[in-house]
């Protein structure tokens, strides 16, 4: 049962969201010219892309296939991506969250298993980390903190795993998969149903003080303190002007947060306070051309979004997909 304080807060958010929706209806972005346009295409008929990452050294972007586990690469200015890691490589069944770290390594999550770390230059597998045991899991997205530590969400387990740089080196030296370990457990905060999907996108504060992780069912955003010794490290972020229902991938640059809302074909933008305690919605784009956006990434002033088409013969519905694309979204 919700406390009176929490109920009033959600009621206020709902009223604010309704007001914003009424205002947005007068200038619906779906009627704006060229809001969404193709950045580049992905080869394949049933790949259903899910994650995207950018190598800041080269500007190359990497996209993972939820359906096959393949990873694609597109150079700046390319009109079509190429296969970087073939489907099924290293026993990978899916490719969800992707990130490139400062050491030039590509991290690829497999929802059914864990995460694999690759050297971009050689395409060789450096290390792999698996969820131990046989319980429910869905390793979804990841963020890399300034110190090189990776944090990964488990949408079914309701936890955040951690992999440190030392663990990568040790696992690589042993040459066998290591076990993922839980760093933060959000089960109590989520009040989740067993087997349901909750935690999704995750980002790290550029200063290394906290993580932000979204609960796509309730639309809430959680701040997880990374500073040692914090008595209560997991707290709800105060959201003003809307919520993050259906929130999927996140992108954080300085104090600006972007979120992909998958089933409502929306990208939202938020202004976050320095301490990560308050996020205020400052803009959004809704367009059916986003085709169930699962995540996004910023390159300079461009917003690249994964148009998954999950509802066209993929995991969210029947039908037939069209050409799979990464799109550029303007105005956000």
Helices and strands as residue ranges (DSSP letters): H 4-26, G 29-31, E 36-42, E 49-54, E 61-65, E 71-74, E 82-85, G 89-91, E 98-100, E 105-110, E 114-119, E 125-131, E 139-144, E 150-154, E 159-163, H 165-174, E 178-185, H 187-190, E 199-204, E 210-215, E 220-225, E 234-236, E 238-240, E 247-253, E 256-261, E 266-272, E 278-286, G 288-290, E 293-299, E 302-307, E 324-329
